[in-house]
Amino acid sequence: MTTPLCPCQSGLDYPRCCQPLHGGQPAAHPEALMRSRFSAFALGKADYIQRSWHPSTRPATLSLDDQERWLGLTILDASQDGDTGRVHFQAVSQAHSDFNMLEEISNFIRQDGHWFYVDGETSVSTLKPGRNDPCPCGSGRKFKKCCAW
């Protein structure tokens, strides 16, 4: 039986990547926390997203859109300076037949040995892949042979 790859696209299987963090293990650095948060969005783990959000900026409630699938994550830059960190990333999502690109520079803080997401500078754009473009879902196939319903 093959273990599924982690949704964060680290190349590792889920039990060796984000699953331990979802279970309560602290992230080693801001990028690991960012990847685990992306995986939590992809897997519908709203409780983990809440827990990994710093209490000073955490929303009182969080509901995830059941119609939105998180498909791909690209880390553009990650840095850490003591107990603060930043991660610049792009994430692709799909809701119905629409693809979106979320780009964010996220801020993180380490407190009591745990990294937390604080806030970020965000932009969202719509992706309009052509029929012969690579599919935004990350399958490696052409869009027309994959998600172009």
C-alpha positions as a Markdown table, in Angstrom:
| # | Residue | x | y | z |
|---|---|---|---|---|
| 1 | Met | 0.0 | 0.0 | 0.0 |
| 2 | Thr | 1.4 | 3.4 | -1.0 |
| 3 | Thr | 1.3 | 6.2 | 1.6 |
| 4 | Pro | -0.2 | 9.4 | 0.1 |
| 5 | Leu | 2.1 | 12.4 | -0.6 |
| 6 | Cys | 1.6 | 15.4 | 1.6 |
| 7 | Pro | -0.7 | 18.1 | 0.1 |
| 8 | Cys | 2.0 | 20.7 | 0.8 |
| 9 | Gln | 4.0 | 19.3 | -2.1 |
| 10 | Ser | 7.2 | 18.8 | -0.1 |
| 11 | Gly | 7.7 | 15.5 | -1.8 |
| 12 | Leu | 7.4 | 13.6 | 1.5 |
| 13 | Asp | 4.5 | 11.4 | 2.5 |
| 14 | Tyr | 1.9 | 12.9 | 4.8 |
| 15 | Pro | 2.7 | 10.9 | 7.9 |
| 16 | Arg | 6.4 | 12.1 | 7.7 |
| 17 | Cys | 5.6 | 15.7 | 6.8 |
| 18 | Cys | 2.5 | 17.6 | 8.0 |
| 19 | Gln | 0.6 | 14.9 | 9.9 |
| 20 | Pro | 2.8 | 15.1 | 13.1 |
| 21 | Leu | 2.2 | 18.9 | 13.2 |
| 22 | His | -1.5 | 18.4 | 12.7 |
| 23 | Gly | -1.3 | 16.1 | 15.7 |
| 24 | Gly | 0.4 | 18.7 | 18.0 |
| 25 | Gln | 4.2 | 18.5 | 17.2 |
| 26 | Pro | 5.7 | 22.0 | 17.0 |
| 27 | Ala | 6.9 | 23.2 | 13.6 |
| 28 | Ala | 10.7 | 23.4 | 13.3 |
| 29 | His | 10.6 | 26.7 | 11.4 |
| 30 | Pro | 8.1 | 29.1 | 9.7 |
| 31 | Glu | 8.1 | 27.3 | 6.4 |
| 32 | Ala | 7.2 | 24.1 | 8.0 |
| 33 | Leu | 4.2 | 25.8 | 9.8 |
| 34 | Met | 3.2 | 27.4 | 6.5 |
| 35 | Arg | 3.2 | 24.0 | 4.7 |
| 36 | Ser | 1.2 | 22.4 | 7.5 |
| 37 | Arg | -1.4 | 25.2 | 7.3 |
| 38 | Phe | -1.7 | 24.7 | 3.6 |
| 39 | Ser | -2.2 | 21.0 | 4.1 |
| 40 | Ala | -4.8 | 21.8 | 6.8 |
| 41 | Phe | -6.7 | 23.9 | 4.3 |
| 42 | Ala | -6.4 | 21.1 | 1.6 |
| 43 | Leu | -7.6 | 18.5 | 4.1 |
| 44 | Gly | -10.3 | 20.6 | 5.8 |
| 45 | Lys | -8.7 | 20.8 | 9.2 |
| 46 | Ala | -10.1 | 24.1 | 10.4 |
| 47 | Asp | -9.3 | 23.2 | 14.0 |
| 48 | Tyr | -5.5 | 23.1 | 13.2 |
| 49 | Ile | -5.7 | 26.3 | 11.2 |
| 50 | Gln | -7.2 | 28.0 | 14.3 |
| 51 | Arg | -4.7 | 26.4 | 16.7 |
| 52 | Ser | -1.7 | 27.5 | 14.6 |
| 53 | Trp | -2.9 | 31.1 | 14.4 |
| 54 | His | -1.5 | 33.5 | 17.0 |
| 55 | Pro | -4.1 | 34.4 | 19.6 |
| 56 | Ser | -3.5 | 38.1 | 19.1 |
| 57 | Thr | -4.9 | 37.9 | 15.5 |
| 58 | Arg | -6.9 | 34.6 | 15.5 |
| 59 | Pro | -10.5 | 35.0 | 14.3 |
| 60 | Ala | -13.1 | 33.9 | 16.8 |
| 61 | Thr | -14.5 | 31.4 | 14.2 |
| 62 | Leu | -13.3 | 29.9 | 11.0 |
| 63 | Ser | -15.3 | 28.1 | 8.4 |
| 64 | Leu | -13.8 | 26.6 | 5.3 |
| 65 | Asp | -15.6 | 26.6 | 1.9 |
| 66 | Asp | -16.5 | 23.0 | 1.1 |
| 67 | Gln | -16.5 | 23.8 | -2.6 |
| 68 | Glu | -12.9 | 25.1 | -2.6 |
| 69 | Arg | -10.0 | 22.6 | -3.2 |
| 70 | Trp | -6.5 | 23.7 | -2.5 |
| 71 | Leu | -4.3 | 22.2 | -5.2 |
| 72 | Gly | -0.8 | 23.5 | -5.1 |
| 73 | Leu | 1.7 | 25.4 | -3.0 |
| 74 | Thr | 4.9 | 27.1 | -4.1 |
| 75 | Ile | 7.3 | 28.6 | -1.5 |
| 76 | Leu | 9.0 | 31.6 | -3.1 |
| 77 | Asp | 11.0 | 32.7 | -0.1 |
| 78 | Ala | 11.3 | 31.8 | 3.6 |
| 79 | Ser | 13.3 | 33.5 | 6.4 |
| 80 | Gln | 13.7 | 33.4 | 10.1 |
| 81 | Asp | 15.3 | 35.9 | 12.5 |
| 82 | Gly | 15.2 | 34.6 | 16.0 |
| 83 | Asp | 11.6 | 34.2 | 17.1 |
| 84 | Thr | 10.1 | 35.9 | 14.0 |
| 85 | Gly | 9.8 | 34.6 | 10.4 |
| 86 | Arg | 8.3 | 35.3 | 7.0 |
| 87 | Val | 7.2 | 33.1 | 4.2 |
| 88 | His | 6.4 | 34.3 | 0.7 |
| 89 | Phe | 4.2 | 31.7 | -1.1 |
| 90 | Gln | 1.7 | 31.1 | -3.9 |
| 91 | Ala | -1.2 | 28.7 | -3.5 |
| 92 | Val | -3.6 | 27.5 | -6.2 |
| 93 | Ser | -7.2 | 26.8 | -5.4 |
| 94 | Gln | -10.2 | 25.7 | -7.4 |
| 95 | Ala | -13.8 | 26.4 | -6.7 |
| 96 | His | -16.2 | 24.9 | -9.3 |
| 97 | Ser | -14.4 | 25.5 | -12.6 |
| 98 | Asp | -12.5 | 28.6 | -11.5 |
| 99 | Phe | -8.8 | 28.6 | -10.5 |
| 100 | Asn | -7.3 | 31.2 | -8.2 |
| 101 | Met | -3.8 | 32.1 | -7.2 |
| 102 | Leu | -3.3 | 33.3 | -3.6 |
| 103 | Glu | 0.0 | 35.1 | -3.1 |
| 104 | Glu | 1.0 | 36.1 | 0.4 |
| 105 | Ile | 3.9 | 37.2 | 2.5 |
| 106 | Ser | 3.1 | 35.7 | 5.9 |
| 107 | Asn | 4.4 | 36.8 | 9.2 |
| 108 | Phe | 5.1 | 34.2 | 12.0 |
| 109 | Ile | 6.2 | 34.4 | 15.6 |
| 110 | Arg | 7.6 | 31.7 | 17.9 |
| 111 | Gln | 6.2 | 31.6 | 21.4 |
| 112 | Asp | 6.8 | 29.0 | 24.1 |
| 113 | Gly | 8.5 | 26.8 | 21.5 |
| 114 | His | 5.7 | 26.9 | 18.9 |
| 115 | Trp | 5.5 | 28.8 | 15.7 |
| 116 | Phe | 2.2 | 30.7 | 15.0 |
| 117 | Tyr | 0.9 | 32.5 | 11.9 |
| 118 | Val | 0.3 | 36.2 | 12.7 |
| 119 | Asp | -0.8 | 37.9 | 9.5 |
| 120 | Gly | 0.1 | 38.5 | 5.9 |
| 121 | Glu | 0.0 | 40.7 | 2.9 |
| 122 | Thr | -2.3 | 39.0 | 0.4 |
| 123 | Ser | -3.4 | 39.2 | -3.2 |
| 124 | Val | -5.7 | 36.9 | -5.1 |
| 125 | Ser | -5.9 | 36.6 | -8.9 |
| 126 | Thr | -7.9 | 34.4 | -11.2 |
| 127 | Leu | -6.0 | 31.9 | -13.3 |
| 128 | Lys | -7.2 | 31.4 | -16.9 |
| 129 | Pro | -5.2 | 28.4 | -18.2 |
| 130 | Gly | -5.3 | 27.7 | -21.9 |
| 131 | Arg | -6.3 | 24.2 | -23.1 |
| 132 | Asn | -2.7 | 23.2 | -23.8 |
| 133 | Asp | -1.2 | 24.8 | -20.7 |
| 134 | Pro | -0.1 | 22.6 | -17.7 |
| 135 | Cys | -3.1 | 22.0 | -15.4 |
| 136 | Pro | -3.0 | 24.3 | -12.3 |
| 137 | Cys | -3.9 | 21.3 | -10.2 |
| 138 | Gly | -0.3 | 20.1 | -10.4 |
| 139 | Ser | -1.1 | 16.8 | -12.2 |
| 140 | Gly | 1.6 | 17.4 | -14.9 |
| 141 | Arg | -1.0 | 16.9 | -17.6 |
| 142 | Lys | -2.4 | 19.4 | -20.0 |
| 143 | Phe | -5.4 | 21.4 | -18.8 |
| 144 | Lys | -7.6 | 20.0 | -21.6 |
| 145 | Lys | -6.9 | 16.4 | -20.4 |
| 146 | Cys | -7.3 | 17.1 | -16.7 |
| 147 | Cys | -9.5 | 19.7 | -15.1 |
| 148 | Ala | -11.1 | 21.4 | -18.1 |
| 149 | Trp | -14.6 | 20.0 | -17.7 |
